[in-house]
Amino acid sequence: MWFRANEKELQALLEGISNIVKQAMHDSLLSNPNEDNPIIKRLKVEVKQEMEKLNTPHPPSSPLQEMIERYVNRNVSINTPAGIVEGIITEVGNDYVEIMESEDLVVIVQLANAISLQAG
C-alpha cells in the first residue's frame, strides 16, 4: 500500500490532535481520577513521540536530489541498472524521482539506482 503525505499537512494533523488532547486536559476530561487509565497514558506518549519526530531536523537533501529538482516538468532519460526510464519528471523526493512515461504509466526510480540523467 502506498501512502503519499504532505509533510506540512501531516504536521498540522498531529498538531491538531495534540491541541485536542491539551483542550481535553484543560477541560478536566483527562485530568480527573481516571488519569491512571492506560489508554490515556498511551495516547499522551504517542502524541508526544509524533510531535518530537516532526520537530527533528531532516537530513539535508542529496546533491543528486537538488540537481534533479531543476528538471521537474521536463523530459528526461534516466539510466538505471534495470534499463533506461524516459519521461517527464513529476516529483522528486529525498530518495526517489517520479517519472511519467505515458498517461497511464508512472515510474518511481530510487535515486540510489540512478546511474545518469540526460535532459531532453
Order of alpha helices (4+ residues) and beta strands (2+ residues): alpha-alpha-alpha-beta-beta-beta-beta-beta
